[in-house]
Amino acid sequence: MKKITKSDKLRKIKSIDKWRTTYLVASIFSISFLLYGSAARASYGIYFNNNTANKVNYRSFLKLNKQNAICSGLDPHYYHAYSGIANPYQKVKLFDIDYGKGMSKGKLFCLQSHFTIQSKNNPSSATTTARISGASVGSEIKSVSLTINKQDYPLFASKPYPHPVALAQLNNLKLGGDSNYSFYAAAIHYFFSDQSTNEIDYVLSLPQTRFFRSNHDNQLAIGTYNVQLWPFYANSSMRMNEAKMRAQLIPLNLTHYDVVVLEELMDKKYRDTVNTLMKRDYPYQYGPTMDYAPLSGGTVIYSHWPILKKDSIIYQDCNKLDCGAAKGALYIKIKKGNTVYNIFGTHLQATEGASTAAADRAARDQQFIQLRQFIKKQKINKNQAVVIAGDLNIDYQACFLNKDCGEYQKTIQSVDKNYPRWNNINTVPFGSDPSKNLMNTDPNGEMEDYVLPVSIGYLVPTTQQSHIRVIREPAIPLMYDGGLQVFHNPFGDLDLSDHFMLESILSFPSVKKQ
């Protein structure tokens, strides 16, 4: 941990330039490697993405029709069928199939997967069938279909040409007691591959419940979302996953709150895109913090209501790579009807790894102290609401799952002794979860995003309900395309960030004088 000077930041600029050069060299090497190895990638992969809050049992098998020989058998050495349970919002593999071996010309092979949805209402089932025909060289997809309640739904009967993704969509499907399910099937062609199709993705989707702003002055609907929109060179260490498209899609999913706080809007062109699209519902915007660092602080606050006052600080403490960004805190004062709200948006020091964890935490502790001093500096009336929102990089679950509560108690509980759990914690226990989010490269799940009322010294909310939103876009073909896959960006990655969004509804008592 260290104090930042102007010379430190100028040196950091030179370091970033070297990083960019390294990225370009690595990109050229990776592309050459992919060109060399593409011919050896002779297989189909079939996957299932459970984009619902329910568990789904799946069983995959090669369907045989011995009476009329429509569906042929295949040597078990040339394919593998998987069975198991897809947890909520998890992607699993259904089949591995060799591209050519054993698939004789003129024969049809039927790859079937049966799904049972463990809903609270009535358990229900569905079946997918992918029909692959043997050819003189390799094989090709003939058709893919979905069967629900003995009714067949054709999905597609063509390979993804001339585009890398062929996408089919079915809406308003009734499964169990719910008729709002959607089902997607995508045939995907990998860049550099000589196969017409490399992967088939099935997606079962059900809209998540979410919060909306209300007409009640004393209710605040607020969300925080780390969107991971960095400059291009960050691909060397992150899965950026169609950043240009994500910058357009993210605002479409963030409507109807009172306030939204976004973090990691690091790339200016992506930030400009997000800001422009957010203006439709949030005409009042503030941020990010900037100084001599190569990157801005990346945090922006969006408000549906006019901003009466605003202020900002840049933290004086940081460690390692985080010193390359002008991280700090933003403050806005807004008035919804007759109720005043004081919102502080921030993104604290990240933990870069085990070797720097102690120094990272020391910097974060100092930043939190500076944040509290910044709040005090505003001289806010004690009868007004004060809310901190952002990625605080303090793991809630480290305390409640692993009993490592030192940092949580020192920071979070210093401003709110009774910070509540989110409603869907049993379904989505982490806001940053590599087991559910393909953009996420962390080794373990963590919950570091907060909507934190400052209850000590200011107006205490009567209730707070929070909820993690899993934001994805299965209806956009480009989101299935892994592109060059230079740095192992998965195909079929539908997530719009490596974090999920945290939203909250806070209700405050009515106060006459604010």
FINU-489818 format. One record per residue (C-alpha): residue number from 0; residue in one letter; x, y, z. Coordinates in Angstrom, 2 decimals, padded with zeros to 5 digits. Layout:
! FINU-489818
  lodo  nulo       c1       c2       c3
   NUM     A        X        Y        Z
...
This chain:
! FINU-489818
  lodo  nulo       c1       c2       c3
     0     M   000.00   000.00   000.00
     1     K   001.26   003.45  -000.76
     2     K   000.31   007.08  -001.16
     3     I  -000.03   008.09  -004.81
     4     T   002.00   010.91  -006.31
     5     K   001.87   012.42  -009.80
     6     S   005.21   010.81  -010.70
     7     D   003.88   007.41  -009.59
     8     K   000.99   007.76  -012.01
     9     L   003.21   008.83  -014.90
    10     R   005.34   005.73  -014.31
    11     K   002.14   003.70  -014.30
    12     I   001.26   005.09  -017.75
    13     K   004.55   003.70  -019.10
    14     S   003.75   000.36  -017.46
    15     I   000.34   000.29  -019.16
    16     D   001.99   000.98  -022.55
    17     K   004.30  -002.03  -022.03
    18     W   001.22  -004.09  -021.13
    19     R  -000.42  -003.10  -024.42
    20     T   002.66  -004.20  -026.39
    21     T   002.76  -007.53  -024.56
    22     Y  -000.93  -008.02  -025.35
    23     L  -000.38  -007.52  -029.10
    24     V   002.52  -009.99  -029.18
    25     A   000.49  -012.54  -027.23
    26     S  -002.46  -012.05  -029.60
    27     I  -000.33  -012.79  -032.69
    28     F   001.13  -015.90  -031.04
    29     S  -002.32  -017.15  -029.99
    30     I  -003.82  -016.65  -033.45
    31     S  -000.93  -018.60  -035.00
    32     F  -001.45  -021.39  -032.48
    33     L  -005.17  -021.56  -033.27
    34     L  -004.54  -021.69  -037.01
    35     Y  -002.14  -024.60  -036.50
    36     G  -004.44  -026.53  -034.18
    37     S  -007.84  -025.88  -035.74
    38     A  -007.77  -028.94  -037.95
    39     A  -007.36  -031.19  -034.91
    40     R  -010.51  -029.86  -033.22
    41     A  -012.80  -032.46  -034.82
    42     S  -015.71  -032.74  -032.42
    43     Y  -019.18  -031.51  -031.60
    44     G  -020.04  -030.19  -028.17
    45     I  -023.68  -029.92  -027.10
    46     Y  -024.45  -027.84  -024.01
    47     F  -027.41  -026.83  -021.85
    48     N  -027.64  -023.43  -020.15
    49     N  -030.13  -023.39  -017.29
    50     N  -031.08  -019.71  -017.20
    51     T  -033.73  -020.20  -014.51
    52     A  -033.93  -020.19  -010.71
    53     N  -034.85  -023.90  -010.69
    54     K  -032.67  -026.98  -010.68
    55     V  -032.95  -029.06  -013.84
    56     N  -032.18  -032.79  -014.04
    57     Y  -030.75  -033.84  -017.41
    58     R  -030.07  -037.21  -019.02
    59     S  -028.44  -037.53  -022.44
    60     F  -028.35  -040.61  -024.65
    61     L  -028.14  -041.84  -028.23
    62     K  -031.66  -042.66  -029.35
    63     L  -032.02  -045.91  -031.31
    64     N  -034.95  -046.94  -033.49
    65     K  -034.52  -050.63  -034.18
    66     Q  -037.85  -051.11  -035.99
    67     N  -037.34  -048.77  -038.94
    68     A  -033.66  -047.92  -038.39
    69     I  -034.27  -044.17  -038.66
    70     C  -031.78  -043.51  -035.85
    71     S  -028.55  -045.49  -036.10
    72     G  -026.24  -046.73  -033.38
    73     L  -022.78  -045.32  -032.78
    74     D  -019.74  -046.90  -031.18
    75     P  -019.47  -045.58  -027.56
    76     H  -015.79  -044.79  -028.22
    77     Y  -016.89  -042.00  -030.56
    78     Y  -019.21  -040.08  -028.23
    79     H  -019.89  -039.38  -024.57
    80     A  -023.32  -038.55  -023.14
    81     Y  -023.61  -036.73  -019.81
    82     S  -026.28  -036.79  -017.11
    83     G  -026.68  -034.89  -013.86
    84     I  -028.23  -031.77  -012.32
    85     A  -027.89  -028.28  -013.77
    86     N  -028.05  -025.86  -010.86
    87     P  -029.80  -022.50  -011.30
    88     Y  -028.02  -020.31  -013.89
    89     Q  -025.43  -022.98  -014.68
    90     K  -024.18  -024.24  -018.05
    91     V  -023.46  -027.97  -018.40
    92     K  -022.25  -030.28  -021.16
    93     L  -024.67  -032.81  -022.68
    94     F  -022.58  -034.49  -025.40
    95     D  -019.08  -034.85  -026.79
    96     I  -019.22  -036.38  -030.29
    97     D  -016.37  -037.12  -032.65
    98     Y  -016.85  -035.14  -035.86
    99     G  -016.35  -037.99  -038.30
   100     K  -015.46  -041.33  -036.76
   101     G  -018.17  -043.96  -036.94
   102     M  -020.68  -041.71  -038.71
   103     S  -021.17  -043.56  -041.98
   104     K  -022.49  -041.72  -045.02
   105     G  -026.28  -041.82  -045.29
   106     K  -026.90  -042.79  -041.66
   107     L  -028.76  -040.59  -039.18
   108     F  -027.71  -040.30  -035.54
   109     C  -030.18  -038.95  -032.97
   110     L  -028.66  -037.27  -029.90
   111     Q  -031.36  -036.84  -027.30
   112     S  -031.43  -035.07  -023.94
   113     H  -034.28  -035.29  -021.44
   114     F  -034.80  -032.48  -018.93
   115     T  -036.90  -032.46  -015.75
   116     I  -037.50  -029.08  -014.14
   117     Q  -037.65  -029.11  -010.34
   118     S  -040.10  -026.23  -009.97
   119     K  -042.04  -025.38  -006.80
   120     N  -045.31  -025.90  -008.65
   121     N  -045.50  -028.97  -010.89
   122     P  -042.37  -030.81  -012.04
   123     S  -042.32  -030.82  -015.83
   124     S  -040.13  -032.20  -018.59
   125     A  -038.83  -031.48  -022.07
   126     T  -036.70  -033.33  -024.61
   127     T  -034.27  -032.10  -027.25
   128     T  -033.21  -034.11  -030.30
   129     A  -030.27  -033.23  -032.51
   130     R  -030.15  -035.28  -035.72
   131     I  -026.72  -035.56  -037.32
   132     S  -026.15  -037.17  -040.70
   133     G  -022.98  -038.98  -041.73
   134     A  -021.26  -037.62  -044.83
   135     S  -018.40  -038.57  -047.13
   136     V  -016.17  -036.41  -044.98
   137     G  -017.29  -035.88  -041.40
   138     S  -020.97  -035.21  -040.71
   139     E  -023.55  -032.42  -040.65
   140     I  -026.55  -031.31  -038.61
   141     K  -029.87  -032.20  -040.24
   142     S  -032.27  -030.80  -037.65
   143     V  -032.78  -029.89  -034.00
   144     S  -036.15  -030.05  -032.24
   145     L  -037.76  -029.63  -028.82
   146     T  -040.57  -031.81  -027.48
   147     I  -042.88  -030.70  -024.66
   148     N  -046.03  -032.64  -023.71
   149     K  -045.74  -034.77  -026.87
   150     Q  -045.71  -031.66  -029.07
   151     D  -042.70  -031.20  -031.34
   152     Y  -041.21  -027.77  -031.99
   153     P  -038.73  -027.62  -034.91
   154     L  -035.83  -025.32  -034.05
   155     F  -033.52  -025.28  -037.06
   156     A  -032.42  -027.48  -039.92
   157     S  -029.32  -025.72  -041.19
   158     K  -025.72  -025.05  -040.35
   159     P  -024.58  -021.57  -039.21
   160     Y  -023.74  -020.08  -042.60
   161     P  -022.83  -017.41  -043.66
   162     H  -022.90  -016.15  -040.05
   163     P  -021.08  -017.94  -037.22
   164     V  -024.31  -018.48  -035.25
   165     A  -027.72  -019.83  -036.30
   166     L  -030.19  -019.06  -033.50
   167     A  -033.76  -020.30  -033.01
   168     Q  -036.11  -019.10  -030.29
   169     L  -039.41  -020.30  -028.83
   170     N  -041.39  -018.11  -026.41
   171     N  -044.36  -018.48  -024.06
   172     L  -043.74  -022.15  -023.41
   173     K  -045.71  -023.73  -020.57
   174     L  -043.72  -025.90  -018.21
   175     G  -045.24  -026.83  -014.88
   176     G  -047.35  -023.95  -013.65
   177     D  -045.51  -021.23  -015.58
   178     S  -046.14  -020.21  -019.19
   179     N  -043.33  -017.65  -019.54
   180     Y  -040.47  -020.00  -020.41
   181     S  -038.35  -019.39  -023.50
   182     F  -036.12  -021.91  -025.22
   183     Y  -033.17  -021.10  -027.47
   184     A  -031.03  -023.31  -029.67
   185     A  -027.83  -022.03  -031.25
   186     A  -025.60  -023.78  -033.78
   187     I  -022.15  -022.23  -033.48
   188     H  -019.20  -022.22  -035.86
   189     Y  -015.78  -021.61  -034.31
   190     F  -013.47  -019.12  -035.97
   191     F  -010.54  -020.91  -037.70
   192     S  -012.41  -024.24  -037.69
   193     D  -012.93  -026.21  -040.92
   194     Q  -016.16  -027.70  -039.52
   195     S  -019.47  -026.08  -040.40
   196     T  -020.72  -026.53  -036.82
   197     N  -018.66  -026.99  -033.67
   198     E  -021.13  -026.48  -030.87
   199     I  -024.86  -026.56  -030.17
   200     D  -026.18  -024.62  -027.18
   201     Y  -029.63  -025.07  -025.66
   202     V  -030.87  -022.37  -023.28
   203     L  -033.94  -022.66  -021.05
   204     S  -034.84  -019.20  -019.79
   205     L  -037.38  -017.80  -017.35
   206     P  -037.60  -014.08  -016.52
   207     Q  -036.28  -013.22  -013.08
   208     T  -038.34  -011.25  -010.64
   209     R  -036.84  -007.79  -010.15
   210     F  -037.45  -004.50  -008.36
   211     F  -038.91  -001.32  -009.87
   212     R  -039.07   002.24  -008.61
   213     S  -042.37   003.13  -007.00
   214     N  -044.40   006.31  -006.65
   215     H  -043.72   006.36  -002.91
   216     D  -041.30   009.12  -001.94
   217     N  -039.95   007.15   001.00
   218     Q  -038.95   004.12  -001.13
   219     L  -035.66   004.01  -002.99
   220     A  -035.02   001.42  -005.73
   221     I  -031.27   001.28  -006.30
   222     G  -028.93  -001.09  -008.10
   223     T  -025.18  -001.56  -008.35
   224     Y  -023.46  -003.42  -011.18
   225     N  -019.79  -003.98  -011.95
   226     V  -019.93  -004.11  -015.76
   227     Q  -016.28  -004.95  -016.67
   228     L  -015.94  -002.65  -019.69
   229     W  -012.18  -002.17  -020.01
   230     P  -009.96  -001.12  -022.92
   231     F  -009.09  -003.82  -025.45
   232     Y  -005.76  -004.74  -023.88
   233     A  -007.53  -006.06  -020.77
   234     N  -008.40  -009.16  -022.83
   235     S  -004.99  -010.49  -021.82
   236     S  -006.26  -011.11  -018.29
   237     M  -010.07  -010.92  -018.56
   238     R  -012.85  -012.47  -020.60
   239     M  -014.22  -009.29  -022.12
   240     N  -016.90  -011.17  -024.10
   241     E  -018.23  -008.91  -026.88
   242     A  -017.66  -005.68  -024.95
   243     K  -019.07  -003.44  -027.69
   244     M  -022.35  -005.36  -027.74
   245     R  -022.51  -005.56  -023.95
   246     A  -022.18  -001.77  -023.72
   247     Q  -025.35  -001.51  -025.79
   248     L  -027.27  -004.25  -023.99
   249     I  -026.48  -003.36  -020.38
   250     P  -028.54  -000.10  -020.29
   251     L  -031.56  -001.90  -021.76
   252     N  -031.59  -004.14  -018.69
   253     L  -031.24  -001.37  -016.10
   254     T  -034.46   000.62  -016.52
   255     H  -036.98   001.64  -013.85
   256     Y  -034.78   002.18  -010.80
   257     D  -034.42   005.46  -008.93
   258     V  -030.62   005.25  -008.94
   259     V  -028.05   002.96  -010.56
   260     V  -024.32   002.84  -009.73
   261     L  -022.02   001.22  -012.29
   262     E  -018.39   000.25  -011.77
   263     E  -015.56  -000.58  -014.20
   264     L  -016.70   001.73  -016.99
   265     M  -013.01   002.03  -017.79
   266     D  -013.06   002.38  -021.58
   267     K  -014.21   005.84  -022.69
   268     K  -016.00   004.77  -025.87
   269     Y  -017.95   002.07  -024.02
   270     R  -018.70   004.52  -021.21
   271     D  -020.01   007.06  -023.72
   272     T  -022.29   004.40  -025.23
   273     V  -023.64   003.42  -021.81
   274     N  -024.13   007.05  -020.74
   275     T  -026.06   007.91  -023.90
   276     L  -028.39   004.92  -023.60
   277     M  -028.89   005.40  -019.86
   278     K  -030.09   008.99  -020.41
   279     R  -033.47   007.69  -021.56
   280     D  -034.37   006.78  -017.98
   281     Y  -031.56   008.47  -016.05
   282     P  -031.03   012.00  -017.43
   283     Y  -028.94   012.99  -014.40
   284     Q  -025.45   011.46  -014.32
   285     Y  -022.22   011.99  -012.42
   286     G  -018.74   010.49  -012.75
   287     P  -016.23   009.04  -013.12
   288     T  -013.37   010.35  -010.98
   289     M  -010.25   011.30  -012.97
   290     D  -006.70   012.50  -012.33
   291     Y  -003.26   011.68  -013.75
   292     A  -003.80   007.91  -013.63
   293     P  -003.94   006.06  -016.98
   294     L  -007.55   005.06  -016.28
   295     S  -010.50   006.81  -014.68
   296     G  -012.08   005.49  -011.50
   297     G  -014.69   003.78  -013.68
   298     T  -017.65   004.50  -011.37
   299     V  -020.68   006.48  -012.58
   300     I  -023.95   007.28  -010.77
   301     Y  -027.19   007.50  -012.78
   302     S  -030.27   009.14  -011.28
   303     H  -033.88   009.36  -012.42
   304     W  -034.24   012.42  -010.19
   305     P  -032.48   015.81  -010.42
   306     I  -029.12   016.08  -008.69
   307     L  -029.16   018.88  -006.10
   308     K  -025.52   018.57  -005.04
   309     K  -022.51   016.54  -006.11
   310     D  -018.94   016.02  -004.99
   311     S  -016.10   013.52  -005.38
   312     I  -012.79   012.40  -003.92
   313     I  -009.91   010.28  -005.20
   314     Y  -008.51   007.82  -002.71
   315     Q  -004.97   008.49  -001.52
   316     D  -004.16   004.82  -000.95
   317     C  -003.90   001.94  -003.43
   318     N  -001.84  -001.17  -004.18
   319     K  -000.22  -002.61  -007.33
   320     L  -002.40  -002.60  -010.49
   321     D  -005.22  -000.65  -008.85
   322     C  -002.89   002.38  -008.72
   323     G  -003.36   002.64  -012.48
   324     A  -006.97   003.79  -011.99
   325     A  -008.20   006.98  -010.32
   326     K  -010.46   005.15  -007.90
   327     G  -012.46   007.25  -005.49
   328     A  -015.99   008.03  -004.35
   329     L  -018.84   009.99  -005.93
   330     Y  -021.58   011.80  -004.02
   331     I  -024.96   012.99  -005.23
   332     K  -027.87   014.48  -003.32
   333     I  -031.27   013.93  -004.92
   334     K  -034.87   014.61  -003.97
   335     K  -037.65   012.19  -004.80
   336     G  -040.89   014.01  -004.08
   337     N  -040.44   015.28  -000.55
   338     T  -037.66   012.87   000.46
   339     V  -033.94   013.63   000.20
   340     Y  -031.45   010.84  -000.53
   341     N  -027.67   011.05  -000.28
   342     I  -025.98   008.46  -002.52
   343     F  -022.29   007.55  -002.47
   344     G  -020.95   005.38  -005.29
   345     T  -017.55   003.73  -005.03
   346     H  -015.26   000.85  -006.05
   347     L  -012.66  -000.10  -003.45
   348     Q  -009.24  -001.74  -003.84
   349     A  -009.36  -005.20  -005.42
   350     T  -007.59  -008.26  -004.04
   351     E  -005.18  -009.27  -006.80
   352     G  -004.06  -012.58  -005.30
   353     A  -002.79  -014.35  -002.20
   354     S   000.64  -012.71  -002.40
   355     T  -000.80  -009.18  -002.25
   356     A  -003.90  -009.85  -000.13
   357     A  -002.57  -008.22   003.04
   358     A  -001.44  -005.05   001.25
   359     D  -004.68  -004.96  -000.76
   360     R  -006.73  -005.14   002.41
   361     A  -004.63  -002.44   004.09
   362     A  -005.30  -000.11   001.13
   363     R  -008.99  -000.99   001.22
   364     D  -009.19  -000.24   004.95
   365     Q  -007.70   003.20   004.35
   366     Q  -010.06   003.85   001.45
   367     F  -013.07   002.98   003.61
   368     I  -011.83   005.39   006.28
   369     Q  -011.48   008.11   003.61
   370     L  -014.99   007.30   002.37
   371     R  -016.44   007.77   005.84
   372     Q  -014.54   011.06   006.21
   373     F  -015.93   012.15   002.83
   374     I  -019.47   011.38   004.02
   375     K  -018.89   013.37   007.21
   376     K  -017.55   016.29   005.18
   377     Q  -020.94   016.71   003.45
   378     K  -022.60   017.71   006.79
   379     I  -025.72   015.74   005.99
   380     N  -028.79   016.22   008.18
   381     K  -029.20   013.25   010.52
   382     N  -032.84   012.96   009.40
   383     Q  -031.79   012.18   005.82
   384     A  -031.02   008.82   004.21
   385     V  -027.40   008.01   003.34
   386     V  -026.62   005.01   001.10
   387     I  -023.29   003.59  -000.13
   388     A  -023.51   001.52  -003.32
   389     G  -020.79  -000.20  -005.27
   390     D  -018.21  -002.96  -005.47
   391     L  -016.51  -002.75  -002.08
   392     N  -014.33  -005.85  -002.63
   393     I  -015.23  -007.01   000.90
   394     D  -016.53  -010.57   000.70
   395     Y  -019.81  -010.96   002.61
   396     Q  -019.63  -014.74   002.31
   397     A  -016.09  -014.89   003.71
   398     C  -017.71  -013.98   007.00
   399     F  -020.94  -015.97   006.82
   400     L  -019.61  -019.13   005.15
   401     N  -015.96  -019.20   006.23
   402     K  -016.24  -017.32   009.54
   403     D  -013.54  -014.88   008.41
   404     C  -015.33  -011.78   009.69
   405     G  -012.54  -009.35   010.56
   406     E  -012.79  -007.09   007.51
   407     Y  -016.59  -007.26   007.32
   408     Q  -016.96  -006.21   010.96
   409     K  -014.37  -003.43   010.66
   410     T  -016.00  -001.87   007.59
   411     I  -019.59  -002.88   006.79
   412     Q  -020.77  -003.21   010.38
   413     S  -019.18   000.11   011.28
   414     V  -021.98   001.83   009.32
   415     D  -024.79  -000.75   009.49
   416     K  -024.91  -003.30   012.32
   417     N  -027.79  -005.22   010.74
   418     Y  -026.95  -005.39   007.04
   419     P  -029.46  -007.93   005.60
   420     R  -028.92  -010.91   003.30
   421     W  -030.32  -010.80  -000.23
   422     N  -033.63  -012.62  -000.84
   423     N  -032.31  -015.23  -003.29
   424     I  -029.11  -016.10  -001.42
   425     N  -029.92  -019.83  -001.53
   426     T  -030.28  -019.78  -005.32
   427     V  -027.53  -017.26  -006.11
   428     P  -025.11  -017.28  -003.15
   429     F  -022.47  -015.14  -004.88
   430     G  -022.51  -012.01  -007.00
   431     S  -019.19  -013.08  -008.53
   432     D  -019.46  -016.80  -009.30
   433     P  -017.28  -018.77  -011.77
   434     S  -019.59  -021.80  -011.46
   435     K  -022.48  -019.81  -013.00
   436     N  -020.84  -016.92  -014.85
   437     L  -018.59  -017.81  -017.80
   438     M  -017.01  -014.35  -017.85
   439     N  -015.76  -014.81  -014.32
   440     T  -012.21  -016.14  -013.94
   441     D  -011.95  -016.01  -010.13
   442     P  -011.03  -019.26  -008.36
   443     N  -013.99  -019.08  -005.96
   444     G  -017.36  -017.41  -005.57
   445     E  -017.55  -014.10  -003.68
   446     M  -020.14  -011.47  -002.78
   447     E  -018.49  -008.05  -002.85
   448     D  -021.27  -005.77  -004.16
   449     Y  -023.30  -003.76  -001.66
   450     V  -026.24  -001.44  -001.28
   451     L  -025.29  -000.29   002.20
   452     P  -027.39   002.20   004.18
   453     V  -025.36   004.25   006.63
   454     S  -027.65   003.60   009.56
   455     I  -025.33   004.84   012.30
   456     G  -025.81   008.60   012.58
   457     Y  -028.40   008.99   009.81
   458     L  -031.96   007.98   008.94
   459     V  -032.41   004.24   009.48
   460     P  -034.45   002.32   006.86
   461     T  -037.54   000.56   008.20
   462     T  -036.99  -002.27   005.70
   463     Q  -034.44  -003.31   003.09
   464     Q  -034.97  -006.04   000.53
   465     S  -032.11  -007.00  -001.77
   466     H  -031.90  -009.36  -004.71
   467     I  -029.20  -010.58  -007.10
   468     R  -030.17  -010.24  -010.76
   469     V  -028.54  -012.60  -013.24
   470     I  -028.45  -010.47  -016.39
   471     R  -027.97  -012.34  -019.68
   472     E  -028.96  -011.97  -023.33
   473     P  -029.83  -015.35  -024.90
   474     A  -031.80  -013.70  -027.75
   475     I  -028.74  -012.02  -029.33
   476     P  -026.78  -014.28  -031.76
   477     L  -023.52  -012.38  -031.24
   478     M  -023.48  -013.32  -027.55
   479     Y  -022.95  -016.97  -028.53
   480     D  -019.91  -016.13  -030.65
   481     G  -016.59  -016.51  -028.86
   482     G  -014.81  -014.73  -031.71
   483     L  -011.12  -015.49  -032.08
   484     Q  -011.15  -017.21  -028.68
   485     V  -007.57  -015.93  -028.38
   486     F  -007.72  -015.77  -024.61
   487     H  -010.15  -018.61  -024.04
   488     N  -013.36  -016.61  -024.10
   489     P  -016.02  -019.35  -024.07
   490     F  -018.55  -019.72  -026.84
   491     G  -022.14  -019.45  -025.66
   492     D  -021.22  -016.92  -022.94
   493     L  -024.43  -014.95  -022.48
   494     D  -023.44  -012.99  -019.38
   495     L  -023.23  -009.20  -019.63
   496     S  -020.52  -008.93  -016.97
   497     D  -018.34  -011.08  -014.73
   498     H  -020.51  -009.87  -011.81
   499     F  -024.24  -010.22  -011.34
   500     M  -026.23  -007.13  -010.41
   501     L  -027.34  -006.35  -006.85
   502     E  -030.60  -004.43  -006.53
   503     S  -032.32  -003.19  -003.40
   504     I  -035.53  -001.55  -002.24
   505     L  -035.09   000.60   000.86
   506     S  -038.07   002.04   002.73
   507     F  -037.50   004.94   005.11
   508     P  -039.76   006.55   007.71
   509     S  -041.44   009.78   006.71
   510     V  -039.67   012.79   008.20
   511     K  -041.19   016.28   008.09
   512     K  -037.95   018.27   008.20
   513     Q  -035.08   017.21   005.98
